[in-house]
């Protein structure tokens, strides 16, 4: 694809290697709702209530989980 041949590379050698991606430890999420406890607290949610992921705290049409995921792109 990178070379315009229209094929998927078979190995990293064909494209000069894979990118190096940084990783970090997962953030605390006590209720396992997919939103970090720190973010929930900062946004007026309960880090012990998994059901708040489906609510729309600010009535903008997006669930709290969608708001959280979007916030990850802002870093």
TORKOL-4160 file (C-alpha; in steps of 0.2 Angstrom, whole numbers, padded with zeros to 4 digits, m for minus):
75
<pt num="1" X="0000" Y="0000" Z="0000"/>
<pt num="2" X="0014" Y="0012" Z="0005"/>
<pt num="3" X="0023" Y="0009" Z="m0012"/>
<pt num="4" X="0007" Y="0010" Z="m0022"/>
<pt num="5" X="0007" Y="m0008" Z="m0027"/>
<pt num="6" X="m0010" Y="m0011" Z="m0019"/>
<pt num="7" X="m0005" Y="m0026" Z="m0009"/>
<pt num="8" X="m0004" Y="m0028" Z="0010"/>
<pt num="9" X="0014" Y="m0030" Z="0016"/>
<pt num="10" X="0019" Y="m0048" Z="0021"/>
<pt num="11" X="0033" Y="m0042" Z="0033"/>
<pt num="12" X="0039" Y="m0027" Z="0041"/>
<pt num="13" X="0055" Y="m0028" Z="0030"/>
<pt num="14" X="0044" Y="m0023" Z="0015"/>
<pt num="15" X="0040" Y="m0006" Z="0023"/>
<pt num="16" X="0055" Y="m0002" Z="0033"/>
<pt num="17" X="0049" Y="m0009" Z="0049"/>
<pt num="18" X="0034" Y="m0006" Z="0060"/>
<pt num="19" X="0032" Y="0010" Z="0070"/>
<pt num="20" X="0038" Y="0011" Z="0088"/>
<pt num="21" X="0023" Y="0014" Z="0099"/>
<pt num="22" X="0024" Y="0020" Z="0117"/>
<pt num="23" X="0013" Y="0011" Z="0130"/>
<pt num="24" X="0008" Y="0015" Z="0148"/>
<pt num="25" X="0000" Y="0006" Z="0162"/>
<pt num="26" X="m0019" Y="0006" Z="0161"/>
<pt num="27" X="m0028" Y="0019" Z="0172"/>
<pt num="28" X="m0038" Y="0013" Z="0187"/>
<pt num="29" X="m0056" Y="0008" Z="0183"/>
<pt num="30" X="m0064" Y="0001" Z="0199"/>
<pt num="31" X="m0081" Y="m0002" Z="0191"/>
<pt num="32" X="m0074" Y="m0009" Z="0174"/>
<pt num="33" X="m0085" Y="0003" Z="0164"/>
<pt num="34" X="m0071" Y="0008" Z="0152"/>
<pt num="35" X="m0069" Y="0025" Z="0159"/>
<pt num="36" X="m0054" Y="0030" Z="0171"/>
<pt num="37" X="m0059" Y="0033" Z="0189"/>
<pt num="38" X="m0049" Y="0050" Z="0189"/>
<pt num="39" X="m0059" Y="0056" Z="0173"/>
<pt num="40" X="m0076" Y="0050" Z="0181"/>
<pt num="41" X="m0072" Y="0060" Z="0197"/>
<pt num="42" X="m0067" Y="0075" Z="0187"/>
<pt num="43" X="m0083" Y="0075" Z="0177"/>
<pt num="44" X="m0095" Y="0072" Z="0191"/>
<pt num="45" X="m0098" Y="0054" Z="0189"/>
<pt num="46" X="m0097" Y="0039" Z="0201"/>
<pt num="47" X="m0081" Y="0028" Z="0199"/>
<pt num="48" X="m0091" Y="0014" Z="0207"/>
<pt num="49" X="m0106" Y="0014" Z="0196"/>
<pt num="50" X="m0104" Y="0005" Z="0179"/>
<pt num="51" X="m0121" Y="0011" Z="0173"/>
<pt num="52" X="m0116" Y="0029" Z="0172"/>
<pt num="53" X="m0106" Y="0025" Z="0156"/>
<pt num="54" X="m0123" Y="0024" Z="0146"/>
<pt num="55" X="m0129" Y="0041" Z="0153"/>
<pt num="56" X="m0128" Y="0058" Z="0145"/>
<pt num="57" X="m0122" Y="0069" Z="0159"/>
<pt num="58" X="m0122" Y="0085" Z="0149"/>
<pt num="59" X="m0137" Y="0081" Z="0137"/>
<pt num="60" X="m0126" Y="0084" Z="0121"/>
<pt num="61" X="m0132" Y="0067" Z="0113"/>
<pt num="62" X="m0116" Y="0058" Z="0118"/>
<pt num="63" X="m0115" Y="0045" Z="0131"/>
<pt num="64" X="m0102" Y="0047" Z="0145"/>
<pt num="65" X="m0092" Y="0033" Z="0138"/>
<pt num="66" X="m0091" Y="0042" Z="0121"/>
<pt num="67" X="m0086" Y="0058" Z="0130"/>
<pt num="68" X="m0072" Y="0048" Z="0139"/>
<pt num="69" X="m0066" Y="0040" Z="0123"/>
<pt num="70" X="m0066" Y="0057" Z="0114"/>
<pt num="71" X="m0056" Y="0065" Z="0128"/>
<pt num="72" X="m0042" Y="0052" Z="0125"/>
<pt num="73" X="m0039" Y="0060" Z="0108"/>
<pt num="74" X="m0036" Y="0077" Z="0116"/>
<pt num="75" X="m0020" Y="0072" Z="0124"/>
